[in-house]
Amino acid sequence: MFRSGHVFYDLRELLGSPKLLLPLLLLAGFFVFFFSFQFIYIFALLYGAIFAARALIGRRCPKCDGPLQESGAERDKTNAFVMHILWRCPRDGYEEKEDIKGGSGLFGAD
């Protein structure tokens, strides 16, 4: 399941996979609707733990499992509401680009 030397990258991908999150959501719905509303707290804590684990692991390089660092950001030339963030691995130079869509920015609100 986990490739040797890529444990953190594979674990982060697994924790964000819809194949894990959707069945867990269906199971939570089953327990909440058929047994007790009290189960919502257990599943909320479980989802919180999953997202916290993903945040603690952070972005990882798929080649060497090293942490990716933000190397720069720039606005899109054609759309002012889109920002491109460049992530780079300091070990092997792998780069990936993340597109973030923002709001209008009117009066500091996004």
KAFENZI-V862238 format. One record per residue. N is the residue number from 1. RES is the residue in three letters. PHI is phi in whole degrees, 0 to 359 (NA if undefined). BURIAL is # if it has 16 or more other ideal C-beta (glycine too) atoms within 10 Angstrom, else .. D_LAST is the distance of its C-alpha to the last C-alpha in Angstrom with 1 decimal. Layout:
# KAFENZI-V862238
n = [N/N]
res = [RES/RES]
phi = [PHI/PHI]
burial = [BURIAL/BURIAL]
d_last = [D_LAST/D_LAST]
This chain:
# KAFENZI-V862238
n = [1/2/3/4/5/6/7/8/9/10/11/12/13/14/15/16/17/18/19/20/21/22/23/24/25/26/27/28/29/30/31/32/33/34/35/36/37/38/39/40/41/42/43/44/45/46/47/48/49/50/51/52/53/54/55/56/57/58/59/60/61/62/63/64/65/66/67/68/69/70/71/72/73/74/75/76/77/78/79/80/81/82/83/84/85/86/87/88/89/90/91/92/93/94/95/96/97/98/99/100/101/102/103/104/105/106/107/108/109/110]
res = [MET/PHE/ARG/SER/GLY/HIS/VAL/PHE/TYR/ASP/LEU/ARG/GLU/LEU/LEU/GLY/SER/PRO/LYS/LEU/LEU/LEU/PRO/LEU/LEU/LEU/LEU/ALA/GLY/PHE/PHE/VAL/PHE/PHE/PHE/SER/PHE/GLN/PHE/ILE/TYR/ILE/PHE/ALA/LEU/LEU/TYR/GLY/ALA/ILE/PHE/ALA/ALA/ARG/ALA/LEU/ILE/GLY/ARG/ARG/CYS/PRO/LYS/CYS/ASP/GLY/PRO/LEU/GLN/GLU/SER/GLY/ALA/GLU/ARG/ASP/LYS/THR/ASN/ALA/PHE/VAL/MET/HIS/ILE/LEU/TRP/ARG/CYS/PRO/ARG/ASP/GLY/TYR/GLU/GLU/LYS/GLU/ASP/ILE/LYS/GLY/GLY/SER/GLY/LEU/PHE/GLY/ALA/ASP]
phi = [NA/264/285/293/85/232/296/292/297/294/294/295/294/294/291/259/285/297/292/263/287/291/298/294/293/295/296/297/298/299/293/290/281/258/245/203/293/296/292/297/291/296/288/295/295/295/296/298/294/296/290/293/296/298/291/291/291/77/287/231/282/287/272/237/66/276/288/275/241/289/253/170/213/209/281/289/287/263/229/288/271/249/239/257/251/261/248/226/271/288/282/237/83/297/234/220/246/248/259/241/262/253/274/284/77/291/59/81/263/252]
burial = [./././././#/./#/#/#/#/#/././#/././././././././././././#/././#/#/././././././#/./././#/././././././#/./././#/././#/././#/#/./././#/./#/#/././././././././././././././././././#/#/#/././././#/./././././././././././././././.]
d_last = [39.9/38.5/39.6/41.4/39.3/36.0/35.7/32.2/30.8/32.6/31.7/28.0/28.4/30.6/28.2/25.4/27.8/27.7/31.5/31.1/28.1/29.1/32.7/31.6/29.5/32.5/34.7/32.5/32.6/36.3/36.9/34.7/36.1/39.7/40.4/38.2/34.7/35.2/34.5/30.8/30.6/32.4/30.3/27.1/28.5/29.5/26.1/24.7/27.4/26.8/23.1/24.1/26.9/24.6/22.3/25.5/27.0/24.0/24.1/27.7/29.7/31.6/34.6/35.4/33.1/31.9/28.5/26.0/24.5/21.5/23.2/20.6/17.4/17.1/15.1/16.7/19.2/19.0/15.4/12.8/9.9/12.0/12.9/16.3/17.2/21.0/22.8/26.5/29.4/31.5/34.7/35.0/32.4/30.6/27.2/24.5/21.3/18.0/15.6/11.9/9.8/6.2/4.4/6.1/4.9/7.3/8.7/6.5/3.8/0.0]
